[in-house]
Amino acid sequence: MTALDGPLTRSRGAGKALRRLLAVALAVWFALPLLPLLLWSFADRWSFPSVLPTAFGLRSLDQAVAFGALPALGRSLVLSVVVAVAATLIGALAARALTFGAVPGARLVSVLLLAPIALPPFAAVLGVNVVLLRAHVPAVIGVALVLTVMALPYTAFVMRTAYGAYDRSYEEEARLLGAGRLQVLRRVQLPMIAPALARAAFLAFLVAWSDYIVTLIVGGGEVVTLPLVVASAAAGLGNDAAVALMSLSAVAPPVLLLVGVLAFGRRRPRSSKEVSA
């Protein structure tokens, strides 16, 4: 028996196989509820007692497009990206300042950042909507502002965790080597916190993407996103296939983004020599 065939190697191999098995089981667990949606999306006829659809087609796609799903999908994407960028940037700046003690009254600021989670969403949005209306803020800007505030607790928490494990000595070493502020930001800070930024942006995107209450109340019917269209279609369209297709289209972008974030988070960490180069 060689050293490579020892108990330690076998233990690592078993652990790797177990992790893969667990990953597959979780993927099946999360994908299984989407299977009925996928079948319904392209089922022209599915009647009892048939286990599977008896006729497939694309009529649901035409009906979803006629119901305004494509423009709503585009608006949801743009709104979610804007909220993700704004909330991640503000959350990262706030987290860095709070972590390294650059903010007076840090505890109060931390409480204010978490306030959107503690307040009842419906009551808070009604109060904020009155202020936005009196200030003549356009509906789309008001929706983006409120959703950004609602996403801040998540981005700030993720970035505070990242900055808690952040070693500022790399920045000091880079400055000693003659790097300016922008170079330190681009070559040192951003590469080190990039995975955390990706996770924070994903959470902010998810907050905006799945929102219904804020868009309905603050948008006032002027901002029609995909969740509003799906809810309206489910209540009044009477076509299960079209509703299933729109629901599936509402699930796909967050899932794809999550896969991208997980893949990005598994990239090889940069060594200290690479960071300070």
Backbone torsions as a table, in degrees:
resi	resn	phi	psi	omega
1	MET	NA	127.9	178.1
2	THR	-86.6	172.1	179.9
3	ALA	-64.2	-28.4	-179.2
4	LEU	-72.6	-18.2	-178.5
5	ASP	-99.7	15.5	-176.0
6	GLY	-73.9	174.5	-179.6
7	PRO	-60.8	-35.0	-178.7
8	LEU	-64.2	-41.3	179.1
9	THR	-66.3	-41.0	178.8
10	ARG	-64.6	-37.4	179.1
11	SER	-64.7	-41.8	178.6
12	ARG	-65.6	-40.2	178.8
13	GLY	-63.9	-40.1	178.0
14	ALA	-65.9	-40.4	178.4
15	GLY	-64.6	-38.7	178.2
16	LYS	-65.7	-41.6	178.2
17	ALA	-64.8	-38.4	178.9
18	LEU	-65.9	-39.7	178.4
19	ARG	-65.0	-39.7	177.8
20	ARG	-65.1	-42.1	178.7
21	LEU	-62.5	-41.3	178.3
22	LEU	-65.4	-39.0	178.4
23	ALA	-63.9	-42.4	178.2
24	VAL	-64.4	-42.3	179.6
25	ALA	-62.5	-41.3	178.5
26	LEU	-66.6	-39.8	178.8
27	ALA	-62.7	-42.5	177.6
28	VAL	-65.1	-39.9	-179.0
29	TRP	-61.3	-42.5	-178.9
30	PHE	-80.3	-28.2	-177.7
31	ALA	-83.6	-24.7	-175.8
32	LEU	-58.6	-43.8	178.7
33	PRO	-64.3	-20.6	-179.6
34	LEU	-80.7	-15.9	-178.7
35	LEU	-62.2	-46.6	176.1
36	PRO	-60.1	-36.9	177.0
37	LEU	-62.4	-42.0	-179.7
38	LEU	-64.2	-40.6	178.4
39	LEU	-67.6	-43.8	-179.8
40	TRP	-63.5	-33.7	-174.3
41	SER	-60.2	-31.3	-175.9
42	PHE	-121.4	25.4	178.6
43	ALA	-98.9	113.4	173.7
44	ASP	-78.8	-27.4	177.8
45	ARG	-149.9	127.3	179.4
46	TRP	-149.8	96.9	-174.8
47	SER	-119.6	154.6	177.2
48	PHE	-65.7	139.9	7.7
49	PRO	-102.2	25.4	-178.0
50	SER	-65.9	132.9	178.3
51	VAL	-74.0	-34.4	179.7
52	LEU	-119.5	160.1	177.3
53	PRO	-57.3	141.8	-179.6
54	THR	-90.3	-13.5	177.9
55	ALA	-150.4	133.1	179.4
56	PHE	-110.6	152.9	178.9
57	GLY	-174.3	-173.9	-177.3
58	LEU	-117.7	20.4	178.5
59	ARG	-63.5	-32.0	179.5
60	SER	-63.2	-34.2	179.1
61	LEU	-66.2	-44.2	178.0
62	ASP	-62.3	-41.5	-179.3
63	GLN	-69.6	-36.8	177.8
64	ALA	-66.0	-41.3	177.9
65	VAL	-64.8	-41.9	178.5
66	ALA	-64.2	-27.8	-179.8
67	PHE	-81.6	-3.3	177.6
68	GLY	91.7	26.2	-176.3
69	ALA	-70.0	-38.5	-176.4
70	LEU	-66.2	-49.3	175.7
71	PRO	-60.7	-37.8	178.9
72	ALA	-65.2	-38.7	177.3
73	LEU	-62.5	-43.5	178.0
74	GLY	-62.8	-43.5	178.8
75	ARG	-64.0	-39.7	179.1
76	SER	-63.5	-41.8	179.8
77	LEU	-63.8	-47.5	-178.9
78	VAL	-63.2	-46.7	-179.2
79	LEU	-61.6	-43.5	-177.4
80	SER	-67.5	-38.9	178.3
81	VAL	-65.7	-43.5	179.2
82	VAL	-61.4	-45.9	179.0
83	VAL	-64.0	-40.9	-179.7
84	ALA	-62.4	-44.0	-179.8
85	VAL	-65.5	-48.5	-177.0
86	ALA	-65.5	-47.7	-177.0
87	ALA	-67.4	-36.4	179.2
88	THR	-68.5	-42.5	179.2
89	LEU	-63.5	-49.3	-179.4
90	ILE	-65.9	-42.2	179.4
91	GLY	-63.3	-39.0	179.1
92	ALA	-67.1	-43.0	178.7
93	LEU	-64.1	-43.6	179.2
94	ALA	-65.1	-41.3	-178.9
95	ALA	-65.0	-41.2	179.2
96	ARG	-64.7	-44.5	-179.8
97	ALA	-64.4	-40.8	-179.8
98	LEU	-70.7	-37.6	-177.9
99	THR	-68.2	-40.3	-175.3
100	PHE	-99.7	14.9	170.0
101	GLY	70.1	32.6	-179.1
102	ALA	-97.5	10.5	-176.7
103	VAL	-122.5	123.0	173.4
104	PRO	-70.6	140.4	-177.0
105	GLY	66.8	47.2	-174.4
106	ALA	-60.8	-37.1	-179.3
107	ARG	-64.6	-41.9	179.1
108	LEU	-64.4	-42.1	178.6
109	VAL	-63.2	-40.1	178.2
110	SER	-62.2	-40.9	178.0
111	VAL	-64.6	-41.3	179.5
112	LEU	-64.4	-36.0	178.8
113	LEU	-66.9	-31.2	-179.6
114	LEU	-89.1	-7.8	-176.0
115	ALA	-57.2	-39.4	179.6
116	PRO	-58.0	-26.5	177.8
117	ILE	-77.5	-35.4	-175.4
118	ALA	-76.8	-30.8	-176.5
119	LEU	-79.0	143.8	174.2
120	PRO	-62.1	123.6	-173.3
121	PRO	-57.9	-45.2	-174.8
122	PHE	-63.9	-46.6	-178.9
123	ALA	-65.9	-41.8	-179.2
124	ALA	-64.3	-41.7	-178.2
125	VAL	-67.6	-37.6	177.8
126	LEU	-61.9	-43.0	178.7
127	GLY	-65.6	-43.4	180.0
128	VAL	-66.5	-35.1	-178.7
129	ASN	-62.9	-37.3	177.9
130	VAL	-62.4	-43.2	178.9
131	VAL	-63.4	-44.1	-179.3
132	LEU	-64.6	-38.7	178.9
133	LEU	-65.5	-43.7	-179.6
134	ARG	-69.2	-27.4	177.8
135	ALA	-86.2	0.2	178.8
136	HIS	58.0	39.8	176.8
137	VAL	-79.9	129.1	177.9
138	PRO	-56.1	148.7	-173.2
139	ALA	-59.6	-44.7	-176.0
140	VAL	-66.4	-37.4	177.8
141	ILE	-68.8	-40.1	178.0
142	GLY	-61.8	-42.4	178.5
143	VAL	-62.7	-44.5	-179.6
144	ALA	-63.9	-40.1	179.4
145	LEU	-64.4	-47.8	-177.4
146	VAL	-65.8	-41.8	179.6
147	LEU	-67.0	-33.7	176.0
148	THR	-63.5	-43.5	177.4
149	VAL	-62.9	-40.5	179.5
150	MET	-66.8	-28.0	-179.8
151	ALA	-86.3	-15.8	-176.3
152	LEU	-59.0	-41.2	179.1
153	PRO	-57.0	-36.6	-178.3
154	TYR	-73.5	-45.4	-179.6
155	THR	-67.8	-39.7	179.9
156	ALA	-65.5	-40.0	179.5
157	PHE	-64.5	-45.9	179.8
158	VAL	-62.0	-43.3	-177.0
159	MET	-74.1	-31.0	175.3
160	ARG	-65.8	-38.3	175.8
161	THR	-62.7	-41.5	180.0
162	ALA	-66.9	-44.8	-179.6
163	TYR	-70.6	-22.3	175.5
164	GLY	-64.8	-28.1	177.7
165	ALA	-103.1	13.0	-175.3
166	TYR	-87.4	132.8	180.0
167	ASP	-101.8	109.4	-177.2
168	ARG	-75.7	-7.8	-179.9
169	SER	-64.0	-26.3	176.2
170	TYR	-64.5	-39.4	177.5
171	GLU	-65.5	-42.5	179.7
172	GLU	-63.9	-39.4	178.3
173	GLU	-64.7	-40.4	179.3
174	ALA	-64.7	-39.4	178.4
175	ARG	-66.1	-38.3	177.4
176	LEU	-62.7	-29.2	179.1
177	LEU	-85.1	1.5	174.5
178	GLY	100.8	9.8	-179.9
179	ALA	-76.1	140.9	175.4
180	GLY	-84.7	-178.6	-177.6
181	ARG	-62.2	-45.0	179.9
182	LEU	-65.3	-38.0	177.7
183	GLN	-65.9	-39.7	177.3
184	VAL	-63.3	-42.1	179.0
185	LEU	-64.2	-45.8	-174.3
186	ARG	-78.1	-38.4	-173.4
187	ARG	-97.0	-18.5	-175.1
188	VAL	-118.6	-62.1	-171.4
189	GLN	-67.7	-50.6	-176.6
190	LEU	-61.8	-45.1	177.5
191	PRO	-60.5	-32.5	-176.5
192	MET	-77.2	-31.3	-177.7
193	ILE	-106.1	7.3	-176.4
194	ALA	-57.2	-45.8	177.8
195	PRO	-59.5	-39.6	178.0
196	ALA	-67.0	-38.4	176.3
197	LEU	-61.6	-39.6	178.9
198	ALA	-64.5	-42.7	179.0
199	ARG	-65.8	-42.1	179.2
200	ALA	-63.8	-43.2	179.1
201	ALA	-63.7	-36.7	178.1
202	PHE	-63.8	-43.9	179.2
203	LEU	-64.1	-41.7	178.5
204	ALA	-65.4	-41.2	176.4
205	PHE	-59.2	-42.4	-178.1
206	LEU	-65.6	-38.9	178.3
207	VAL	-60.0	-47.4	-178.7
208	ALA	-72.1	-39.2	-175.7
209	TRP	-65.0	-40.0	-174.3
210	SER	-93.8	2.2	-175.6
211	ASP	-70.6	143.7	176.0
212	TYR	-127.1	-46.8	-172.6
213	ILE	-65.6	-50.8	-177.4
214	VAL	-62.0	-45.6	-178.8
215	THR	-64.7	-37.3	-179.3
216	LEU	-69.1	-45.3	-174.3
217	ILE	-81.6	-53.2	-176.9
218	VAL	-73.6	-37.5	178.6
219	GLY	-66.9	-29.6	176.7
220	GLY	59.1	29.6	-179.5
221	GLY	87.0	-8.4	179.4
222	GLU	-85.7	-26.7	179.6
223	VAL	-110.9	102.3	-177.2
224	VAL	-106.8	107.8	-179.4
225	THR	-101.4	176.4	-176.6
226	LEU	-63.1	-41.7	176.6
227	PRO	-58.3	-36.9	177.6
228	LEU	-66.0	-41.1	180.0
229	VAL	-66.6	-42.0	-179.9
230	VAL	-64.1	-44.2	179.2
231	ALA	-63.9	-42.5	179.0
232	SER	-64.9	-41.0	179.9
233	ALA	-67.4	-39.9	179.8
234	ALA	-65.0	-29.2	-178.5
235	ALA	-84.3	-29.7	-171.5
236	GLY	-133.6	-10.0	-174.9
237	LEU	-75.1	-40.0	179.9
238	GLY	74.7	18.4	178.3
239	ASN	-123.4	104.0	-176.1
240	ASP	-64.2	-34.6	-178.4
241	ALA	-66.1	-44.9	179.5
242	ALA	-66.3	-40.9	177.8
243	VAL	-63.8	-41.3	178.7
244	ALA	-63.6	-40.9	179.6
245	LEU	-64.8	-43.3	178.5
246	MET	-67.7	-35.8	176.3
247	SER	-64.8	-40.2	178.5
248	LEU	-65.3	-38.3	177.6
249	SER	-68.1	-24.7	176.5
250	ALA	-78.5	-23.4	-179.7
251	VAL	-86.7	-32.5	-170.9
252	ALA	-61.2	-50.8	-176.9
253	PRO	-58.6	-46.4	177.2
254	PRO	-61.9	-36.8	179.4
255	VAL	-65.6	-45.6	178.5
256	LEU	-63.5	-39.6	178.7
257	LEU	-66.5	-38.6	177.8
258	LEU	-62.6	-43.2	177.7
259	VAL	-60.3	-42.0	178.4
260	GLY	-64.3	-41.5	179.4
261	VAL	-64.8	-42.2	179.2
262	LEU	-64.9	-41.1	178.0
263	ALA	-66.1	-38.5	178.9
264	PHE	-67.6	-37.3	-179.0
265	GLY	-69.8	-19.5	-178.9
266	ARG	-92.4	5.3	-179.9
267	ARG	-67.2	158.4	-175.9
268	ARG	-67.8	125.8	177.9
269	PRO	-60.8	144.5	179.4
270	ARG	-79.8	140.3	179.0
271	SER	-76.9	167.3	-179.0
272	SER	-64.0	-32.3	178.7
273	LYS	-67.9	-38.5	180.0
274	GLU	-68.5	-38.9	-178.1
275	VAL	-67.9	-40.4	-175.4
276	SER	-89.3	0.5	-178.8
277	ALA	-69.5	NA	NA
